[in-house]
Amino acid sequence: MSAAALRAKPRGKPREEPQPATWGPFDDYRCAHHTFRRVLGRILGPFELAVSDYTALRLASADPVRPSFLSAHLGISPAATTEVLDRLEARGLVRRERDPTDRRAVAVSLTENGAKLYRRASQAHRAFLDSLARDMRPHELEALRSGSLELRRVLEERSRELDLDPKET
């Protein structure tokens, strides 16, 4: 091979670095999580709700919550939370009011229309989860549950080691 050919840039796809075998389950989880959110997004489509919209409705369905609580549980920035709330408020699904326990804070609650839409969307969500459970064997569901609980435990431990708030992970 000539010197010019050796200096030429390689063509085609770059070679991927081999990954340790222990990374496989984490990659599988990442792919499953991505697919789960994509399918859930389709299920929520008829309600004109994004997954983050639905989750915000779910979190505010029982009691009023602060936007900071939503940010932490949605895993998004305060600015992105404001966008979610603006969208839901424009549709008449949530209202923001002064928190009666702290005049400086805002509390988010569902409107009557928001509660109705949340109930309908949550029925579709539950039906989706039930269909997943029916398509899996009992030992697979238990493995998913125990593996998820253990992963959560380890991640919460790591978040404490890194001085992160576990609610933000």
SULNORSUL-V101058 format. One record per run of one state. SS is the DSSP state (h for helix, s for strand, l for the rest). FROM is the first residue (numbers start at 1). TO is the last residue. If there is no record, write none. Layout:
((SS;FROM;TO) (SS;FROM;TO))
This chain:
((l;1;2) (h;3;7) (l;8;20) (h;21;45) (l;46;50) (h;51;59) (l;60;64) (s;65;65) (l;66;66) (h;67;74) (l;75;77) (h;78;90) (l;91;93) (s;94;99) (l;100;101) (s;102;110) (l;111;111) (h;112;134) (l;135;137) (h;138;161) (l;162;165) (h;166;168) (l;169;169))
